[in-house]
Amino acid sequence: MKNTLQVLKAFENAVERYLAELKQLGMEQLHRKTDEEEWSLGQMYMHLIQSALFMHLPNIKQCLVHSEPSVHSNKGKTELGESVFEQKQFPATRVKVPASPQYTPKSPENKEQLVEGLHQVIEEMRDIEAVLRPSPATDKVIHPRLGALDAQEWFLLIEMHYRHHFLQLDRLKMELGIGQREGEI
């Protein structure tokens, strides 16, 4: 596994790309959807921010506080979890989850909300990285699809998750005709 400083740098680079892409997008483009089953670009950004702030980072903290019963140090990863961490990336397949109020992200109110959210995730990643370096890898929290992950694996998962969504970013931009010069298809 990469060390946490390398993961943090790779994560910061991913966020730099998301911020650069965001500068090129207007609110209409952030809200536009190809169909009702698809997320908009804005919803994808919200998903990245919210999953890090409300799932991944809290689970890292949970691993570090050694509290029961949500810490499962005797469980392992699922087959998918083993594969993801061995490959150091998610499979290049789309994950379809039925729309629901609990899972489907709301559209952003404005671009500043996204910029601030991405910067907040970077700051929290920097803060937690300093704590992670000396942390033991024994306490784990269950991920719904990947199995039991320790604090450093949750940290790596955030970077892999952001990198994985570049596929969705590129696909949505192409489907919406964003970023193509006039006359290109």
C-alpha positions as CSV (number, residue, x, y, z in Angstrom):
1,M,0.0,0.0,0.0
2,K,1.2,3.5,-0.7
3,N,2.1,5.5,2.3
4,T,-0.4,8.1,3.5
5,L,1.6,11.1,2.3
6,Q,1.6,9.6,-1.3
7,V,-2.1,9.0,-1.0
8,L,-2.7,12.5,0.2
9,K,-0.7,14.0,-2.7
10,A,-2.6,11.8,-5.2
11,F,-5.9,12.9,-3.6
12,E,-4.9,16.6,-3.8
13,N,-4.0,16.1,-7.5
14,A,-7.5,14.6,-8.1
15,V,-9.2,17.5,-6.4
16,E,-7.2,20.0,-8.4
17,R,-8.6,18.3,-11.6
18,Y,-12.1,18.4,-10.2
19,L,-11.7,22.1,-9.4
20,A,-10.2,22.9,-12.8
21,E,-13.1,21.1,-14.5
22,L,-15.6,22.9,-12.3
23,K,-14.2,26.3,-13.5
24,Q,-15.3,25.4,-17.0
25,L,-18.9,24.5,-16.0
26,G,-21.9,26.7,-15.6
27,M,-24.8,26.0,-13.2
28,E,-27.0,24.9,-16.1
29,Q,-24.3,22.3,-17.1
30,L,-24.0,21.2,-13.5
31,H,-27.7,20.6,-13.2
32,R,-28.4,19.1,-16.7
33,K,-29.1,15.3,-16.8
34,T,-29.1,13.0,-19.8
35,D,-32.1,11.2,-18.3
36,E,-33.9,10.9,-14.9
37,E,-32.0,7.8,-13.9
38,E,-28.6,9.5,-14.4
39,W,-26.9,11.9,-12.0
40,S,-26.0,15.4,-13.1
41,L,-22.4,16.6,-12.9
42,G,-23.4,18.6,-9.9
43,Q,-24.9,15.6,-8.1
44,M,-21.7,13.7,-8.8
45,Y,-19.6,16.4,-7.2
46,M,-22.0,16.4,-4.2
47,H,-21.6,12.7,-3.9
48,L,-17.9,12.9,-3.8
49,I,-18.0,15.6,-1.1
50,Q,-20.7,14.0,1.0
51,S,-19.3,10.4,0.8
52,A,-15.9,11.7,2.1
53,L,-17.3,13.9,4.8
54,F,-20.2,11.8,6.1
55,M,-18.9,8.2,5.5
56,H,-15.3,7.7,4.7
57,L,-13.7,10.2,7.1
58,P,-16.0,9.4,10.0
59,N,-15.1,5.7,9.5
60,I,-11.4,6.5,9.7
61,K,-12.1,8.3,13.0
62,Q,-14.1,5.4,14.2
63,C,-11.2,3.0,13.5
64,L,-8.9,5.3,15.5
65,V,-11.0,5.6,18.7
66,H,-11.2,1.8,19.4
67,S,-14.9,1.8,20.3
68,E,-17.3,-1.1,20.0
69,P,-19.6,-2.3,18.6
70,S,-19.1,-0.8,15.1
71,V,-15.4,-1.7,15.0
72,H,-14.8,-5.2,13.7
73,S,-11.2,-6.1,14.0
74,N,-11.8,-9.9,13.4
75,K,-13.5,-9.5,10.0
76,G,-11.9,-9.4,6.6
77,K,-12.6,-7.8,3.2
78,T,-15.1,-9.2,0.7
79,E,-13.8,-10.6,-2.5
80,L,-14.5,-7.3,-4.2
81,G,-12.7,-5.5,-1.4
82,E,-9.6,-7.7,-1.8
83,S,-9.7,-7.1,-5.6
84,V,-10.1,-3.3,-5.2
85,F,-7.2,-3.0,-2.8
86,E,-5.0,-5.4,-4.8
87,Q,-5.6,-3.4,-8.0
88,K,-5.4,-0.1,-6.1
89,Q,-8.6,1.0,-8.0
90,F,-12.2,0.2,-8.5
91,P,-13.2,-1.8,-11.5
92,A,-14.0,0.4,-14.5
93,T,-17.7,-0.6,-14.3
94,R,-20.7,1.6,-13.4
95,V,-22.3,1.1,-10.1
96,K,-26.1,1.6,-10.4
97,V,-28.0,2.2,-7.2
98,P,-31.8,2.8,-7.3
99,A,-32.7,6.4,-6.7
100,S,-33.6,7.1,-3.1
101,P,-33.8,10.1,-0.8
102,Q,-31.0,8.6,1.3
103,Y,-28.6,7.9,-1.5
104,T,-29.3,10.2,-4.4
105,P,-27.4,13.5,-3.9
106,K,-29.2,16.8,-4.2
107,S,-28.1,19.2,-6.9
108,P,-25.7,21.9,-5.7
109,E,-27.1,25.4,-5.0
110,N,-24.1,27.1,-6.5
111,K,-20.5,26.4,-7.6
112,E,-19.1,27.9,-4.4
113,Q,-20.8,25.1,-2.4
114,L,-18.8,22.6,-4.4
115,V,-15.5,24.5,-4.2
116,E,-15.9,24.9,-0.4
117,G,-16.9,21.3,0.0
118,L,-13.9,20.1,-2.0
119,H,-11.6,22.3,0.1
120,Q,-13.2,21.1,3.3
121,V,-12.4,17.5,2.3
122,I,-8.8,18.4,1.5
123,E,-8.4,20.0,4.9
124,E,-9.9,17.0,6.7
125,M,-7.7,14.6,4.7
126,R,-4.6,16.7,5.7
127,D,-5.6,16.7,9.3
128,I,-6.4,12.9,9.4
129,E,-3.2,12.0,7.5
130,A,-1.0,13.4,10.3
131,V,-2.8,11.1,12.8
132,L,-2.8,8.1,10.5
133,R,0.9,7.6,10.1
134,P,1.5,6.2,13.6
135,S,-1.9,4.5,13.9
136,P,-2.3,0.7,14.2
137,A,-4.1,-1.1,11.4
138,T,-6.0,-3.5,13.7
139,D,-9.3,-1.8,14.2
140,K,-11.7,-1.9,11.3
141,V,-15.2,-0.6,10.2
142,I,-17.3,-2.5,7.7
143,H,-17.8,-1.0,4.3
144,P,-21.1,-2.2,2.8
145,R,-19.5,-3.7,-0.4
146,L,-15.8,-4.0,0.4
147,G,-15.9,-5.6,3.9
148,A,-13.8,-4.6,7.0
149,L,-11.4,-1.8,6.4
150,D,-8.8,-0.3,8.7
151,A,-8.2,3.5,9.0
152,Q,-5.4,3.6,6.3
153,E,-7.6,1.6,3.9
154,W,-10.5,4.0,4.4
155,F,-8.1,6.8,3.7
156,L,-6.9,5.1,0.5
157,L,-10.5,4.4,-0.5
158,I,-11.2,8.2,-0.6
159,E,-8.5,8.8,-3.1
160,M,-9.5,5.7,-5.2
161,H,-13.2,6.8,-5.1
162,Y,-12.3,10.3,-6.4
163,R,-10.1,8.8,-9.1
164,H,-12.9,6.3,-10.1
165,H,-15.4,9.1,-10.6
166,F,-13.2,10.6,-13.3
167,L,-14.8,8.0,-15.6
168,Q,-18.3,9.3,-14.8
169,L,-17.1,12.9,-15.2
170,D,-15.7,12.2,-18.6
171,R,-18.7,10.1,-19.7
172,L,-21.2,12.8,-18.5
173,K,-19.3,15.6,-20.2
174,M,-19.2,13.6,-23.4
175,E,-23.0,12.7,-23.2
176,L,-23.8,16.4,-22.5
177,G,-21.5,17.7,-25.3
178,I,-19.5,19.7,-22.7
179,G,-15.9,20.6,-23.5
180,Q,-16.1,19.8,-27.2
181,R,-15.2,22.4,-29.8
182,E,-17.9,23.4,-32.2
183,G,-18.3,20.8,-35.0
184,E,-16.7,18.0,-32.9
185,I,-18.7,15.0,-32.0
